[in-house]
Amino acid sequence: MIKAKELPILFSAPMVRAILEGRKMVTRRAVKATKAHADGFMMLDHGNGWWPYNAFGDFTSDHEGMEYPIACPYGKPGDRLWVRETWIADTQVDVLAPRHLSQGEPILYPADGAIRQAGCEMITPGKLRPSTHMPRWVSRILLEITDVRVERLQDITPEQCIAEGVDAEMCRQFLETAPSRHTLKEAEIHGFSGLWNSVGGDWDTNPWVWCVSFRRIA
């Protein structure tokens, strides 16, 4: 039996809360061509929906080129994702790098204020540590991938926006700042488009995205 892979994935505090509340069941991430296949990157539909391919050969002549599907960097159905989020250890260990911390250290999760008590109790919360520096043992959320597909960002439906974790507060927050808002008809899409831009994306470019569906298992 092939053991499922475990890969890290970053989520912002609002999305962590949405996962914990059972509201977020899918995430969209931009499809990026790496240097290894940038020259031959293309999207093809062989009857099973669009998918990114690495192409070799001359497709402009009679020569039949070769196509190789590009694997989703976030995994495939059955694989697991451990969530990286911002975190805080006790102030007395602020000088220590994450790799030097004991796994018995208490951890505070700013997303919802929860505290992981292990070998000892937290006395005073220390500095905010970025999600990119979170070790595997600090992660409290484990997800199992249930489906992976590729689509254009702006093809998202209001139902999928809700599955992305968009709530009424986000719809109100981004209603006036969402890009191209004159072309958006549903409040949920306003909310998601604003959310996408708030984390460094660009809604108006309508990129191809990986749509990774998941369920929380821990």
C-alpha positions as CSV (number, residue, x, y, z in Angstrom):
1,M,0.0,0.0,0.0
2,I,1.4,3.4,-1.0
3,K,1.6,5.8,1.9
4,A,-0.1,9.1,1.5
5,K,2.3,12.1,1.1
6,E,2.1,15.0,3.6
7,L,2.9,18.5,2.3
8,P,2.7,21.9,4.1
9,I,0.3,24.6,3.0
10,L,0.0,28.2,4.1
11,F,-3.3,29.7,5.2
12,S,-4.2,33.2,6.6
13,A,-5.9,33.6,9.9
14,P,-9.4,34.1,8.4
15,M,-9.0,30.9,6.3
16,V,-7.7,29.0,9.4
17,R,-10.8,30.0,11.3
18,A,-13.0,29.0,8.3
19,I,-11.4,25.5,8.3
20,L,-11.9,25.1,12.0
21,E,-15.5,26.2,11.7
22,G,-16.1,23.7,8.9
23,R,-16.8,26.4,6.3
24,K,-13.8,26.1,4.1
25,M,-13.5,22.9,2.0
26,V,-11.5,24.0,-1.0
27,T,-8.6,26.3,-1.8
28,R,-7.5,27.9,-5.1
29,R,-3.8,28.5,-5.9
30,A,-2.4,30.0,-9.0
31,V,-0.9,27.5,-11.5
32,K,2.7,28.6,-12.0
33,A,5.1,27.3,-14.7
34,T,8.5,26.6,-13.3
35,K,11.8,27.3,-15.1
36,A,12.0,23.6,-15.9
37,H,9.0,23.7,-18.2
38,A,8.2,27.4,-18.7
39,D,9.0,27.4,-22.5
40,G,6.6,24.5,-23.1
41,F,3.9,25.4,-20.6
42,M,0.3,25.0,-22.0
43,M,-3.2,24.2,-21.0
44,L,-4.9,21.3,-22.8
45,D,-8.3,19.6,-22.6
46,H,-8.2,15.9,-23.5
47,G,-11.8,15.4,-22.6
48,N,-11.3,15.4,-18.8
49,G,-11.1,19.2,-18.3
50,W,-8.2,21.6,-18.6
51,W,-4.9,20.6,-17.3
52,P,-1.4,22.1,-17.4
53,Y,1.1,20.3,-19.6
54,N,4.8,20.5,-20.3
55,A,5.3,20.3,-24.0
56,F,8.4,19.3,-26.0
57,G,8.8,19.3,-29.8
58,D,7.6,21.4,-32.6
59,F,3.8,21.8,-32.5
60,T,3.8,24.4,-35.3
61,S,4.9,21.8,-37.9
62,D,3.9,18.3,-38.9
63,H,6.1,16.9,-36.2
64,E,4.1,15.4,-33.3
65,G,5.3,16.9,-30.1
66,M,5.2,15.3,-26.7
67,E,3.0,16.3,-23.8
68,Y,3.5,15.6,-20.2
69,P,0.9,16.5,-17.6
70,I,2.2,18.6,-14.7
71,A,1.4,17.2,-11.3
72,C,-0.3,19.5,-8.8
73,P,2.3,20.8,-6.4
74,Y,-0.2,20.5,-3.6
75,G,-0.7,16.8,-4.0
76,K,-3.4,14.5,-5.3
77,P,-6.5,12.9,-3.9
78,G,-5.5,10.9,-0.8
79,D,-2.5,13.0,0.0
80,R,-2.5,15.2,3.1
81,L,-1.8,18.8,3.8
82,W,-0.6,20.1,7.2
83,V,-1.6,23.7,7.7
84,R,1.0,26.4,8.4
85,E,-0.4,29.5,10.2
86,T,1.1,32.3,12.3
87,W,2.0,31.1,15.9
88,I,3.4,32.2,19.2
89,A,5.6,30.4,21.7
90,D,6.3,31.6,25.3
91,T,8.3,34.8,25.6
92,Q,11.1,33.0,27.4
93,V,12.0,31.2,24.2
94,D,11.8,34.1,21.9
95,V,15.5,34.0,21.3
96,L,15.3,30.4,20.0
97,A,14.8,29.5,16.4
98,P,11.9,27.1,15.6
99,R,14.3,24.2,15.1
100,H,15.6,24.6,18.6
101,L,12.3,24.6,20.4
102,S,11.3,21.6,22.5
103,Q,8.1,19.8,21.2
104,G,6.8,20.2,24.7
105,E,6.6,24.0,24.4
106,P,3.1,25.5,24.7
107,I,1.9,27.2,21.5
108,L,-0.6,30.0,21.0
109,Y,-2.5,30.2,17.7
110,P,-3.5,33.9,17.0
111,A,-6.1,32.9,14.4
112,D,-8.6,31.9,17.2
113,G,-6.6,32.3,20.4
114,A,-6.4,28.6,21.1
115,I,-3.4,27.4,23.2
116,R,-1.7,24.0,22.8
117,Q,-0.6,22.9,26.3
118,A,1.9,20.1,26.2
119,G,4.8,19.6,28.6
120,C,4.4,22.9,30.3
121,E,2.0,25.9,30.5
122,M,2.4,29.2,28.7
123,I,3.4,32.0,31.0
124,T,3.6,35.0,28.7
125,P,3.0,34.9,24.9
126,G,6.1,35.9,23.0
127,K,6.7,37.2,19.5
128,L,4.5,36.5,16.5
129,R,6.2,33.8,14.4
130,P,5.3,33.7,10.7
131,S,3.6,30.7,9.2
132,T,6.5,30.0,6.9
133,H,8.6,29.1,10.0
134,M,6.1,26.7,11.5
135,P,7.6,23.2,12.1
136,R,5.4,20.2,11.4
137,W,5.0,19.4,15.1
138,V,3.4,22.8,15.8
139,S,0.7,22.3,13.1
140,R,-2.7,21.6,14.6
141,I,-4.7,21.1,11.4
142,L,-4.3,18.1,9.0
143,L,-6.3,18.0,5.7
144,E,-6.9,15.1,3.3
145,I,-7.2,16.0,-0.4
146,T,-10.4,14.7,-2.0
147,D,-10.2,16.3,-5.5
148,V,-7.9,18.3,-7.7
149,R,-8.9,20.1,-10.8
150,V,-7.8,23.2,-12.9
151,E,-10.0,26.1,-14.0
152,R,-10.0,29.8,-14.6
153,L,-10.2,31.9,-11.4
154,Q,-13.2,33.9,-12.6
155,D,-15.2,30.7,-13.3
156,I,-15.8,30.4,-9.6
157,T,-19.5,30.1,-8.6
158,P,-21.1,31.7,-5.6
159,E,-21.4,28.2,-4.1
160,Q,-17.7,27.6,-4.5
161,C,-17.0,31.0,-2.9
162,I,-18.8,29.8,0.2
163,A,-16.8,26.6,0.1
164,E,-13.7,28.8,0.0
165,G,-14.7,30.2,3.3
166,V,-16.2,33.5,2.2
167,D,-18.8,34.7,4.7
168,A,-21.1,37.8,5.0
169,E,-18.4,39.8,6.7
170,M,-16.0,39.3,3.8
171,C,-18.6,40.2,1.3
172,R,-19.2,43.5,3.1
173,Q,-15.5,44.1,3.6
174,F,-14.6,43.8,0.0
175,L,-17.8,45.0,-1.7
176,E,-16.3,48.5,-2.4
177,T,-12.7,47.4,-3.1
178,A,-13.3,44.3,-5.2
179,P,-11.7,44.6,-8.7
180,S,-14.0,44.9,-11.7
181,R,-16.9,45.0,-9.3
182,H,-19.2,46.4,-12.0
183,T,-19.0,43.0,-13.7
184,L,-19.7,41.0,-10.6
185,K,-23.3,40.2,-9.8
186,E,-23.1,38.0,-6.6
187,A,-22.0,39.3,-3.2
188,E,-20.1,36.1,-2.6
189,I,-17.9,36.6,-5.7
190,H,-17.3,40.2,-4.6
191,G,-16.1,38.8,-1.3
192,F,-13.8,36.1,-2.9
193,S,-12.3,38.5,-5.5
194,G,-11.4,41.0,-2.8
195,L,-10.0,38.2,-0.6
196,W,-7.9,36.9,-3.6
197,N,-6.4,40.3,-4.1
198,S,-5.8,40.9,-0.4
199,V,-3.3,38.0,-0.3
200,G,-1.3,39.2,-3.3
201,G,-3.4,37.8,-6.2
202,D,-4.7,39.7,-9.2
203,W,-8.4,38.9,-9.9
204,D,-8.4,40.9,-13.2
205,T,-5.8,38.7,-14.8
206,N,-8.1,35.7,-14.4
207,P,-5.2,33.2,-14.0
208,W,-5.5,29.4,-14.2
209,V,-5.8,28.0,-10.7
210,W,-5.5,24.7,-9.0
211,C,-8.8,23.9,-7.2
212,V,-7.9,21.6,-4.3
213,S,-10.8,20.2,-2.3
214,F,-10.2,18.7,1.1
215,R,-11.7,17.4,4.3
216,R,-10.3,18.0,7.8
217,I,-9.1,14.9,9.5
218,A,-7.3,16.4,12.5
